[in-house]
Amino acid sequence: MKILIAIDSFKGSLSSKEAGKAIKTGILRVISDAEVLISPLADGGEGTVETLVEALGGSLETVRVKGPLFQEVEAHYGILSDSQYSPKDGKLAVMEMSQASGITLVSPEERNPLKTSSYGVGEMILDAYHKGCRRFLIGIGGSATNDGGIGMLSALGFRFTKENGEEIRPCGEGLKDLARIENASVPEGLLHCSFQIACDVENPLYGENGASLIYGFQKGGNKELLSQMDLWMKRYSELVKEYNPAANPEAPGSGAAGGLGFAFRSFLQGELKSGVSLILEETRLSEKMQGADLVITGEGRLDEQSAMGKAPIGVAKLAKAQGIPVLAFAGAVTVGAKACNQAGIDAYFPILRETTTLEDAMNKETAKQNLADTVEQVMRLYHLRHKK
């Protein structure tokens, strides 16, 4: 019997790999000769880098870059091992923009969309490029910025100037005076790299549903300021279209991360996809799933939001395309999780076995034990059914 495990992390408790190992333990207690394959799972957000590096044999890189307020921060990203990819494709760098320009790097009192910049994201990209990476998978959730991506692009060598030729400050307020865009000193090879962007929002760059007016409030802006910044974004998009006529500020995701989605598309030919889809492609889950008798997935909490396209549902859809049954396990399950059944999960199970505190439930060893024991009991029933 072949069983494939692709389970997301239990945030604050178990990593994807740890949860997978606990499930495997429970399976082998019942079916000792089962072929059990664990595949990493993430959604492109927090924890994606660690998950893929740990599971696919890559290295975790550290680089000092400029943070959202140009302060020095230590950012981490992953480079996946060469054995995973064809040499002609170059190494793959896996990044989370929040490592360099995340909102958690700025205190609530200091949040200001005029002053924050995505410059450090560009510095991360350059560091990986100089280490041989030619493919990039970048999650862009959790930003502190609303600069249209000019910070990142400035770090890469693009030049943004005022009418008098003076360079603008590469942050949100710089958009006010932007008059010209030049491809000044970008490494030529960088323009031919592949950028896959994990993005799960569909907002346009500007307008009532754009970057400024939807996400700017949480980044420290008020209605008057953000309405003004929205006009700057519109003017910025017009200048970008002069640089690249194919630029489309209304394309879904252009407003993600304060316009970073638009910048990746317009200047680096980036492709925006759902985070789950990108991870499933990079880990080749569909191929690993072939011939499986059962697929097991899950996450820390299953609810109605899970059914809206989160990682376990991505796994379930691939399994259903191959006619494979799907079970899911979670630390907690809400009433709304019933929607997961319609989305491809045949049955789901919470792993808590008694009333307890959240702290105790999330204890790593307790969670491992609860997960392994719950899987064991479910597999007893599953195995009994299949022995008949």
C-alpha positions in Angstrom: 0.0 0.0 0.0 1.3 3.4 -1.0 0.3 6.4 1.2 1.4 10.0 0.4 1.4 12.6 3.2 1.3 16.3 2.3 0.4 18.2 5.4 0.8 21.9 6.2 2.5 23.1 9.4 0.6 23.4 12.6 1.5 27.1 13.1 3.4 27.6 16.4 3.6 23.9 17.0 4.7 21.4 14.3 6.5 22.0 11.0 5.2 20.4 7.9 8.0 17.7 8.2 7.4 17.1 11.9 3.6 16.6 11.3 4.4 14.3 8.4 6.7 12.1 10.5 4.0 11.9 13.3 1.5 10.7 10.7 3.9 8.2 9.3 4.4 6.8 12.9 0.7 6.3 13.3 0.3 4.6 9.9 3.2 2.2 10.4 1.8 1.1 13.8 -1.1 -0.4 11.8 0.3 -1.2 8.4 4.0 -1.9 9.0 4.8 -2.7 5.4 3.2 0.5 3.9 5.2 2.6 1.5 4.8 6.1 3.1 6.1 9.1 1.3 6.2 12.5 3.0 6.1 15.6 0.7 6.6 19.2 2.1 3.6 21.5 2.0 3.3 25.3 2.5 1.1 28.0 1.0 3.7 30.6 0.0 3.4 32.6 3.3 5.2 32.5 6.5 7.2 29.3 7.0 7.5 28.4 3.3 11.2 29.0 3.1 12.0 26.7 6.1 9.6 24.1 4.9 11.1 23.7 1.5 14.7 24.0 2.6 14.3 21.4 5.3 12.3 19.0 3.1 14.1 19.4 -0.2 17.7 19.5 1.0 18.5 23.1 0.4 20.5 25.7 2.3 19.3 28.6 4.4 21.1 31.8 3.5 21.4 34.9 5.6 22.0 38.4 4.3 21.9 41.9 5.9 19.6 44.2 4.0 17.8 47.5 4.5 14.5 47.0 6.3 11.2 48.9 5.6 12.5 52.1 7.2 16.0 51.6 5.8 17.3 50.1 9.1 19.6 47.1 8.8 17.8 43.8 9.2 18.9 40.2 8.9 16.9 38.4 6.2 16.8 34.7 5.5 16.0 32.9 2.2 16.6 29.4 0.8 18.5 28.0 -2.1 17.3 24.5 -3.1 19.9 21.9 -3.9 21.1 21.5 -7.5 19.9 17.9 -7.6 16.3 19.0 -7.6 16.6 20.9 -10.9 18.2 20.8 -14.3 21.6 22.6 -14.3 20.5 24.7 -17.3 17.6 26.2 -15.2 20.0 27.5 -12.5 19.5 27.3 -8.8 16.1 28.1 -7.2 15.9 30.8 -4.6 12.9 30.6 -2.3 12.0 33.9 -0.5 9.4 35.7 1.6 9.4 39.4 1.0 8.4 39.9 4.6 11.9 38.9 5.7 13.1 42.3 4.3 10.0 44.5 4.1 7.5 42.9 6.4 5.0 44.8 8.5 6.3 42.9 11.6 9.6 44.7 11.2 7.9 48.1 11.9 6.4 49.0 15.2 2.7 50.2 15.1 3.9 53.7 16.0 6.3 53.9 13.1 4.1 52.5 10.4 3.9 55.1 7.6 3.3 54.2 3.9 5.1 57.3 2.8 8.4 56.2 4.5 8.5 52.4 4.1 10.4 50.8 1.2 10.8 47.4 -0.5 14.5 48.1 -1.1 15.6 45.1 1.0 13.7 42.7 -1.2 15.8 43.8 -4.2 19.0 43.3 -2.1 17.9 39.7 -1.2 17.3 39.0 -4.9 20.7 40.4 -5.9 22.4 38.3 -3.2 20.8 35.1 -4.5 21.5 36.1 -8.2 25.2 36.5 -7.4 25.1 33.0 -5.7 24.0 31.4 -9.0 20.2 31.5 -8.6 18.3 32.1 -11.9 14.9 30.9 -10.7 13.0 32.7 -7.9 9.9 31.7 -6.0 8.9 34.7 -3.8 6.0 35.0 -1.4 4.8 38.6 -1.1 2.4 38.6 1.8 2.7 40.7 4.9 4.3 43.8 3.5 4.8 47.1 5.3 5.1 49.0 2.1 3.1 51.0 -0.5 5.9 52.0 -2.9 4.8 50.3 -6.1 7.9 48.2 -5.9 10.2 51.1 -6.7 12.3 50.3 -3.6 13.0 46.7 -4.8 13.6 47.9 -8.4 16.0 50.6 -7.3 18.1 48.0 -5.4 18.3 45.9 -8.6 19.6 48.9 -10.7 16.5 50.5 -12.1 16.6 54.3 -11.9 13.6 56.5 -10.9 14.1 60.2 -11.3 12.3 63.6 -11.0 11.9 66.0 -13.9 15.4 67.6 -13.0 17.1 64.2 -13.2 17.5 63.8 -9.5 16.8 60.3 -8.1 13.6 60.0 -6.0 13.7 58.4 -2.6 12.9 54.7 -3.1 9.8 54.6 -0.9 6.1 55.5 -1.0 6.6 59.3 -1.0 9.0 59.0 -3.9 6.1 58.2 -6.2 4.9 61.8 -5.8 7.8 63.3 -7.8 8.5 60.4 -10.2 8.9 61.6 -13.8 11.2 59.1 -15.6 12.1 55.4 -15.4 15.4 54.0 -16.8 17.0 50.5 -16.9 20.3 52.0 -15.7 22.5 49.3 -14.2 20.4 46.1 -13.8 22.6 43.0 -14.3 21.6 41.8 -17.8 21.2 38.2 -16.7 18.7 39.2 -14.1 16.3 40.3 -16.7 16.3 36.8 -18.1 15.6 35.1 -14.8 12.3 33.4 -13.9 10.2 34.9 -11.2 7.3 33.0 -9.8 5.4 35.1 -7.3 3.2 33.6 -4.7 0.2 35.9 -4.4 -3.3 35.1 -3.1 -4.9 38.5 -3.5 -6.5 39.9 -6.7 -6.5 43.7 -6.1 -5.5 46.0 -9.0 -2.7 48.6 -8.5 -5.0 51.6 -7.9 -8.6 52.6 -7.5 -11.1 51.9 -4.8 -9.9 48.2 -4.6 -6.3 49.1 -5.1 -3.2 48.7 -3.0 -3.4 52.1 -1.2 -7.1 52.2 -0.3 -7.5 48.6 0.7 -4.3 47.8 2.4 -2.8 51.2 3.2 -4.7 51.7 6.5 -3.0 48.7 8.2 0.3 50.2 7.1 -0.2 53.5 8.9 -2.1 55.6 6.4 -5.3 57.6 6.7 -8.0 58.3 4.2 -6.7 61.6 3.0 -3.1 60.4 2.6 -4.1 57.1 0.9 -6.4 58.8 -1.6 -3.4 61.0 -2.6 -1.1 58.0 -2.8 -3.7 56.3 -5.0 -3.4 59.1 -7.5 0.4 58.7 -7.4 0.0 55.0 -8.1 -2.1 55.8 -11.2 0.5 58.2 -12.5 3.3 55.7 -11.7 1.4 53.0 -13.8 1.2 55.5 -16.7 5.0 56.0 -16.6 5.6 52.2 -16.4 3.4 51.7 -19.5 5.8 54.0 -21.3 8.7 51.8 -20.2 6.8 48.6 -20.9 3.6 48.9 -23.0 2.4 45.5 -21.8 2.2 46.6 -18.2 -1.3 46.2 -16.8 -2.2 47.8 -13.5 -5.6 46.2 -13.5 -4.3 42.6 -13.7 -5.3 40.6 -10.7 -2.6 40.9 -8.0 -1.0 44.1 -9.3 -1.9 45.8 -6.0 -0.4 43.0 -3.8 2.3 44.1 -1.3 1.8 47.7 -2.0 2.2 47.3 -5.8 5.1 44.8 -5.7 3.0 42.4 -7.8 2.8 45.1 -10.5 6.5 45.7 -10.3 7.4 42.0 -10.7 5.1 41.6 -13.7 6.1 44.9 -15.5 9.9 44.9 -15.0 10.9 41.2 -14.4 8.2 39.3 -16.4 7.1 37.8 -13.1 4.2 35.4 -13.0 1.7 35.7 -10.2 0.1 32.4 -9.0 -1.6 31.2 -5.8 1.0 30.3 -3.3 -0.4 26.8 -2.9 -0.2 26.1 -6.7 3.4 27.2 -6.8 4.5 25.0 -3.9 2.6 22.0 -5.4 4.3 22.5 -8.7 7.8 23.0 -7.3 7.5 19.9 -5.1 6.1 17.9 -8.0 3.3 16.6 -5.8 1.2 15.3 -8.6 4.0 13.1 -9.8 4.7 11.7 -6.3 1.0 11.0 -5.9 0.8 8.6 -8.9 -0.1 5.1 -7.8 -1.0 6.1 -4.2 -3.8 4.3 -2.5 -4.4 7.1 0.0 -3.5 10.8 0.4 -3.3 12.4 3.9 -3.2 16.2 4.3 -4.3 18.8 6.9 -3.2 21.9 8.8 -3.4 23.4 12.3 -7.0 24.5 11.9 -9.6 23.4 9.4 -12.5 25.8 8.9 -14.5 27.4 6.1 -11.5 29.5 5.1 -9.6 26.2 4.4 -12.1 25.4 1.7 -11.3 28.7 -0.1 -8.1 27.3 -1.6 -5.7 26.8 1.3 -2.9 24.2 1.1 -4.9 21.1 2.1 -7.5 21.8 -0.6 -4.8 22.2 -3.2 -3.6 18.7 -2.3 -7.1 17.3 -2.3 -7.8 18.6 -5.8 -4.7 16.9 -7.2 -5.7 13.6 -5.5 -9.2 13.8 -6.8 -7.9 14.3 -10.3 -6.2 10.9 -9.9 -9.2 9.2 -8.1 -7.4 8.9 -4.8 -9.2 9.2 -1.5 -8.2 12.0 0.9 -8.1 12.2 4.7 -7.2 15.3 6.7 -6.1 15.8 10.2 -6.0 19.1 12.1 -5.3 20.5 15.6 -8.8 22.1 15.6 -11.9 21.7 13.4 -14.7 24.2 13.2 -18.3 23.7 12.1 -17.5 25.5 8.9 -15.0 22.8 8.0 -17.9 20.9 6.4 -17.1 22.9 3.3 -13.9 20.9 3.0 -15.8 17.8 2.1 -17.3 19.5 -1.0 -13.8 20.7 -1.8 -12.3 17.3 -2.1 -11.4 16.0 1.5 -13.4 12.8 2.0 -13.1 12.9 5.8 -11.3 15.0 8.4 -10.4 14.5 12.0 -9.4 16.7 14.9 -6.5 15.3 17.0 -7.4 16.7 20.4 -8.5 14.0 22.7 -9.4 15.8 25.9 -10.2 19.3 27.2 -6.9 21.1 27.5 -5.3 24.6 27.4 -4.1 26.0 24.1 -0.6 26.1 25.4 -0.7 22.3 26.2 -2.3 21.5 22.9 0.4 23.3 21.0 3.2 21.7 22.9 5.4 20.1 20.3 5.6 16.6 21.9 1.9 16.6 22.9 0.9 17.5 19.3 3.1 14.8 17.8 1.6 12.2 20.2 -2.0 13.3 19.6 -1.4 13.3 15.8 0.2 9.9 15.7 -2.4 8.3 18.0 -5.3 9.8 16.1 -3.9 8.6 12.8 -3.4 5.1 14.2 -7.0 4.8 15.2 -8.3 6.1 11.8 -5.9 3.7 10.0 -7.2 0.8 12.0 -10.6 1.4 10.5 -9.2 2.1 7.1 -7.1 -1.1 7.1 -10.0 -3.2 8.4 -12.1 -2.0 5.5 -9.5 -2.7 2.9 -8.7 -6.2 4.2 -12.2 -7.4 3.4 
